[in-house]
């Protein structure tokens, strides 16, 4: 235990100089108090592959944090992170999250959100308020539907909903009516894969909103070429 604590202290001291702290695979059951002392300087924090069941309430005090990785832990909830005004990437895959805190809608700088392999049962409504959000991975959860009001105005480029309980994107049992028209017309999603479901691709193409989606797809493809 002594060597482990010493190693953590060494990483923390290094992080004071670099702004980057990685404590991946340390068998941590709680966030070390020494890490919390970095709240005014840390830009990147990696706590992945540990045994954390919760995060301290003071996680919201890391005012300069841009990247937070807490994947592969045992988290059942997230604390209030609304004060992380500079957070751009949040990775919390492989936990047991069933919902997101209401303050999530305040993460105005968030661009990339990874929440695969959790226990979310509904599409998080907070996301439509995040204008900079581009990539969201909600695969392998328990999401059964996408309410139209929850995706209205989404600015996403890519949304992954594979392997959910009822609603799936590819090779599953999604009906045409399960795709909100606003997902085609009002979002910024430029790649939507729906093959292998309970409707033909031509049926999707016949929807009046499909042309708006294709315009985004073509524009994005041209930028990539």
C-alpha atoms as one frame of an Amber mdcrd trajectory, in Angstrom:
protein
   0.000   0.000   0.000   2.864   2.336   0.849   4.414   1.996  -2.597   1.020
   2.592  -4.209   0.433   5.772  -2.191   3.936   6.947  -2.997   3.305   6.383
  -6.701   0.092   8.407  -6.554   1.908  11.252  -4.814   4.584  11.215  -7.514
   1.937  11.487 -10.242   0.233  14.325  -8.408   3.469  16.251  -8.003   4.203
  15.810 -11.703   0.680  16.957 -12.530   1.281  20.215 -10.675   3.836  21.037
 -13.376   2.120  19.573 -16.440  -1.602  19.983 -15.755  -2.074  16.312 -16.703
  -2.772  13.591 -14.130  -3.154   9.919 -15.074  -4.088   7.435 -12.349  -5.324
   4.678 -14.624  -5.397   1.115 -13.279  -4.423   2.007  -9.697  -7.132  -0.057
  -7.967  -8.470   3.156  -6.464 -11.728   2.951  -4.513 -11.860   6.715  -4.054
 -10.282   9.781  -5.610  -7.099  10.540  -3.627  -7.360  13.798  -1.611  -4.069
  14.911  -3.161  -5.754  15.001  -6.579  -8.397  17.379  -5.269  -5.645  19.842
  -4.405  -5.062  20.264  -8.159  -8.500  21.766  -8.806  -7.126  25.144  -9.873
  -4.531  23.853 -12.351  -5.509  20.453 -13.798  -6.495  20.262 -17.485  -6.604
  16.472 -17.968  -7.593  13.822 -15.410  -7.641  10.084 -16.136  -9.160   7.901
 -13.414 -10.159   5.040 -15.706 -10.003   1.326 -14.875 -10.306   1.641 -11.122
 -12.891   0.713  -8.477 -14.579   4.053  -7.942 -18.222   3.869  -6.848 -18.639
   7.640  -6.677 -16.866  10.888  -7.434 -16.402  13.635  -4.819 -18.809  16.564
  -4.932 -15.817  18.857  -5.358 -15.157  17.446  -8.856 -17.111  20.442 -10.073
 -14.369  22.742  -8.771 -11.784  21.786 -11.430 -12.236  25.066 -13.275  -9.598
  24.435 -15.984 -10.415  20.778 -16.672 -10.845  19.997 -20.380 -10.673  16.181
 -20.382 -12.092  13.799 -17.773 -11.913  10.012 -18.115 -13.689   7.905 -15.479
 -14.456   4.897 -17.673 -14.319   1.304 -16.410 -15.293   2.044 -12.830 -18.385
   1.286 -10.732 -20.109   4.652 -10.815 -23.883   4.702 -10.403 -24.189   8.488
 -10.679 -22.209  11.622 -11.448 -21.954  14.639  -9.137 -22.826  18.186 -10.157
 -20.325  18.950 -12.927 -22.023  22.092 -14.171 -19.145  24.339 -13.109 -16.707
  22.595 -15.467 -17.114  25.373 -18.027 -14.027  24.339 -20.014 -14.745  20.578
 -20.156 -14.584  19.376 -23.772 -14.385  15.580 -23.437 -16.083  13.366 -20.872
 -15.529   9.612 -21.014 -17.569   7.495 -18.613 -17.992   4.235 -20.525 -18.420
   0.947 -18.666 -20.067   2.123 -15.472 -23.601   1.757 -14.060 -24.994   5.211
 -14.744 -28.779   5.299 -15.031 -29.160   9.062 -15.491 -27.246  12.321 -15.776
 -27.476  15.229 -13.310 -29.612  18.201 -14.346 -26.521  20.402 -14.259 -25.195
  18.486 -17.263 -26.902  21.029 -19.516 -24.436  23.650 -18.232 -21.391  21.963
 -19.807 -21.404  24.472 -22.642 -17.904  23.600 -23.940 -18.543  19.845 -24.163
 -17.726  18.431 -27.610 -17.380  14.682 -27.057 -19.398  12.465 -24.704 -18.776
   8.742 -24.222 -21.379   6.847 -22.176 -21.438   3.392 -23.716 -22.051   0.299
 -21.561 -24.099   1.992 -18.863 -27.729   1.663 -17.721 -29.341   4.706 -19.278
 -32.990   4.018 -20.089 -33.864   7.323 -21.758 -32.120   9.610 -24.212 -30.635
  12.400 -22.038 -32.683  15.571 -22.638 -29.807  17.747 -21.402 -27.788  17.185
 -24.583 -29.934  19.381 -26.830 -28.799  22.407 -24.818 -25.120  21.780 -25.575
 -24.433  23.697 -28.772 -20.808  22.562 -29.136 -21.509  18.848 -28.684 -20.429
  16.925 -31.801 -19.988  13.270 -30.839 -22.124  11.167 -28.498 -21.761   7.439
 -27.850 -24.743   5.950 -26.022 -24.276   2.435 -27.340 -25.040  -0.598 -25.164
 -27.439   1.049 -22.764 -31.152   0.376 -22.215 -32.607   3.222 -24.284 -35.979
   2.312 -25.757 -36.893   5.460 -27.668 -35.752   8.914 -28.673 -38.439  11.494
 -27.836 -38.499  14.107 -30.580 -38.236  16.960 -28.056 -34.986  15.483 -26.713
 -33.188  15.766 -30.057 -34.710  19.013 -31.293 -31.856  21.373 -32.099 -29.070
  18.850 -31.535 -25.810  20.022 -33.097 -24.293  16.524 -33.292 -22.201  15.207
 -36.154 -22.250  11.592 -34.973 -24.641   9.767 -32.645 -24.078   6.109 -31.738
 -27.123   4.295 -30.331 -26.160   0.731 -31.238 -27.123  -2.110 -28.885 -29.886
  -0.573 -26.827 -32.868  -2.490 -25.478 -35.393  -1.629 -28.195 -34.086   1.267
 -30.203 -31.102   0.256 -32.323 -29.564   1.738 -35.393 -28.179  -1.181 -37.364
 -29.300  -4.825 -37.608 -32.045  -4.504 -35.025 -35.826  -3.981 -34.733 -36.225
  -0.246 -35.262 -39.360   0.813 -37.140 -39.453   3.828 -39.410 -41.691   5.654
 -36.947 -38.967   5.321 -34.319 -36.821   7.899 -36.121 -38.002  11.400 -35.149
 -38.267  13.665 -38.237 -36.307  16.310 -36.328 -33.338  13.923 -36.241 -33.204
  14.338 -40.024 -34.280  17.959 -40.341 -33.146  19.880 -37.270 -30.051  18.102
 -35.950 -26.523  18.376 -37.344 -26.062  14.620 -37.677 -24.385  13.907 -41.012
 -24.053  10.115 -40.776 -27.067   7.964 -39.933 -26.783   4.180 -40.403 -30.086
   2.286 -40.270 -29.603  -0.894 -42.313 -31.037  -4.186 -41.080 -34.094  -2.774
 -39.321 -37.842  -3.163 -39.928 -38.006  -0.781 -42.869 -36.362  -0.419 -46.244
 -33.814   2.292 -46.896 -36.026   3.687 -49.673 -38.787   4.278 -47.100 -36.397
   6.455 -45.123 -35.389   8.254 -48.306 -39.056   8.999 -49.078 -39.457  11.041
 -45.888 -39.687  14.780 -46.683 -36.968  15.551 -44.108 -34.468  13.137 -45.682
 -33.252  15.692 -48.238 -32.096  17.986 -45.423 -30.104  15.131 -43.917 -28.537
  14.343 -47.314 -27.473  17.957 -47.730 -25.561  17.735 -44.447 -24.101  14.357
 -45.411 -22.862  15.667 -48.758 -21.387  18.815 -47.238 -19.515  16.827 -44.586
 -18.224  14.333 -47.161 -16.881  17.145 -49.328 -15.005  18.596 -46.361 -13.436
  15.190 -45.660 -12.309  14.635 -49.274
